[in-house]
Amino acid sequence: MPVTAQQIVRNFAPSWFAAVMGTGVLTLGAAFLGHEFPPLATVAGALHLFNIAFFLVLLLPWMLRWFLARPQAAGSLVHPVVASFVPTVAIALLVLAAQFLQIDKAAQIALPLWCLGAALAFGFSILILFNQFVGEHVMLDHVTPGMFIPPVGLVVIPVAGAPLALAASGPAQGWLLLASYIALGSGALLWLALQAITMYRFVLHKPVPGPLVPTFWINLGPLGVMPISIIALADASPFIVDKAPFHVAALLLWGFGTWWLLMAALLTWYYWKRGQLPFALSWWAFTFPTGAFAIASFKLSVVVPLPGIFSVGIVAYGLLVMFWTVTLVRSVRGSMDGSLFQPH
């Protein structure tokens, strides 16, 4: 039975914007590799345009939901699992800002996208965690790495914020840097606190259900983005003379990311072999974290003279291409038959 426009709006999941995030890192990774392999620069340009259109297509039902299905939209903000995915729209804006900076060199477009994305990322991180602090609706069954998404929104802010600060002058440069440092500090320590909670759940509680297995990969998001942000802030901050300690800090986080990449892959294989990995929108969680880790590897290989870092990035980027292709095809199929717009 064909899905209606009303069903799409009413049941539109906030996590759809993870698709824009995943396409964005695919684009940025292709642009980086395009310096060595020029055909990939052309691919990056095409993906850049596709992702802009993708975001605008998703933005329409997201906005209409707040007007035509307000109870469902507002309910997402207090849902024990879905709430963590609401900030994906903010992260999508921040990723688009990075795309405009890297591909179009268009700071005049990137800046307003960054400002809106940063404001939403800050706002959602406070609102969602405030609701969790004062409520009693989050149980141990609800704890997954999906809870890292609000902190990820914060640590993504310096990715475009630092280059924008580097290009700015006067007070604007200082304010952009300050916002980026506040965001990175807040997101990093929130991630660390939530990391302890998720580890407790993994070890001392029953296994994560199959549809949420892709969320294991979300931990690669902060472990990829934080090194990128640290390197970018070290480059953009005029008061940092010796960048080596920052590069070492980025390398340590990347090292944990390498370990987690192996763990996430093993867990995914474990569930897949048992037929416990059904397709769902959560599959987009495979993409952005893997891509962020790949880009971190590429950038780290430039500033740290150690072998193997770039190769790890190529492996991660290869996984990203596979994840993105399979998930996009299945998402299109699920959208056409209406299965992704059914109430859950």
C-alpha positions, -999 to +999 in steps of 0.1 A: +000+000+000+015+034-010+026+056+018+008+089+021+023+124+027+006+125+060+022+092+071+056+105+060+053+137+081+038+120+111+063+092+113+094+110+100+123+099+122+148+126+133+176+101+126+171+106+088+196+134+090+223+108+098+221+101+061+232+137+054+260+133+079+272+100+063+270+115+028+289+145+041+319+126+054+319+105+021+321+138+003+349+153+025+369+121+024+367+121-014+378+157-015+408+150+006+418+120-015+412+141-046+445+159-040+463+127-049+436+111-071+420+139-092+390+119-104+379+117-067+377+155-067+350+153-094+332+127-074+334+150-043+319+179-062+289+157-074+284+143-039+285+178-025+256+189-047+237+157-040+241+161-002+228+197-004+197+185-022+194+155+002+193+178+032+167+201+016+145+171+008+147+158+044+142+193+058+107+196+044+090+168+063+111+176+094+097+211+095+062+201+086+062+177+114+065+205+139+034+222+124+012+192+114+023+165+139+035+186+169+028+159+196+050+134+177+077+159+171+078+171+207+076+135+219+109+128+201+126+152+225+117+131+256+118+096+241+145+075+259+161+064+226+149+087+198+158+119+217+195+112+212+191+112+174+173+146+173+206+166+171+215+149+138+198+179+120+223+202+138+253+180+129+241+178+093+242+216+091+278+216+106+289+190+080+274+210+052+293+240+065+325+220+063+316+209+028+312+245+016+345+254+032+365+225+017+349+222-017+336+256-027+359+277-004+327+296+003+330+310+039+301+334+033+278+303+030+296+282+055+294+307+083+256+310+086+252+272+083+278+269+110+261+294+133+227+278+130+242+243+134+263+253+164+233+270+181+211+239+176+239+215+187+244+235+220+206+238+225+198+201+219+226+189+240+214+209+270+176+202+264+180+164+259+203+158+288+183+182+310+152+160+303+172+129+311+185+144+344+151+154+357+131+125+343+128+088+352+121+076+316+156+063+307+163+027+318+194+006+314+177-011+284+177+023+266+214+029+270+234+025+237+261+045+220+233+064+204+236+086+235+269+099+222+251+119+194+245+151+215+282+152+225+292+144+189+272+175+178+294+196+202+328+181+191+319+186+154+315+224+159+353+231+157+357+212+124+344+242+105+346+267+134+384+266+135+389+272+098+364+300+099+383+315+128+416+312+109+401+331+080+385+358+104+402+387+121+397+409+151+370+401+177+353+376+153+383+353+154+383+352+192+346+345+195+348+317+169+377+301+187+361+305+221+329+288+209+349+260+194+369+254+225+338+254+247+321+230+224+351+206+222+356+207+260+319+201+267+315+174+241+347+155+250+339+153+287+302+144+281+313+116+258+338+104+284+310+103+311+286+085+288+313+061+277+314+048+313+276+043+313+275+025+280+305+002+290+285-006+322+255-016+301+276-037+277+293-057+304+267-060+331+234-060+312+218-081+285+231-076+249+219-048+226+190-058+204+198-064+167+183-032+152+205-012+174+238-030+165+248-002+141+250+022+171+281+003+182+298+023+154+287+057+168+316+055+193+339+060+163+322+094+157+338+113+187+370+092+183+373+105+148+359+140+151+379+149+183+413+144+166+401+165+136+389+193+159+421+192+180+443+195+149+422+222+134+422+243+166+459+239+170+463+253+135+438+282+140+449+293+175+475+321+174+484+315+210+495+279+204+532+278+194+541+242+199+515+220+182+532+187+190+513+180+223+480+185+205+490+161+177+499+135+203+465+139+221+448+135+187+470+104+181+459+088+214+422+093+207+428+079+172+445+049+188+414+041+208+394+046+176+415+019+159+407-005+187+370+003+186+369-001+148+379-037+153+355-042+182+325-027+163+334-049+132+335-081+153+302-073+171+285-065+138+298-098+123+286-117+154+251-104+150+250-107+112+261-144+113+232-151+136+206-133+114+201-106+141+209-075+120+176-064+103+177-033+081+165-001+098+173+036+097+199+029+124+221+015+096+231+051+088+250+049+121+275+028+102+284+057+079+293+090+097+314+075+125+334+054+100+339+083+077+349+106+105+375+081+116+388+078+081+392+115+077+409+117+111+434+091+099+441+111+067+446+143+086+467+127+113+490+111+088+500+145+076+511+158+110+523+126+126+553+109+109+543+073+117+536+045+092+502+028+088+479+057+098+470+066+063+465+029+054+440+025+083+422+055+069+419+039+035+405+007+051+379+028+070+370+048+039+365+016+020+341+004+047+323+038+045+318+034+007+303-001+012+281+010+042+269+041+024+260+024-009+241-005+008+223+017+032+213+043+006+199+016-018+179+000+010+167+034+023+154+043-011+137+009-013+122+013+022+110+048+014+093+037-018+075+008-002+067+029+029+083+006+054+105+034+068+075+056+075+055+032+096+049+039+133+072+020+157 
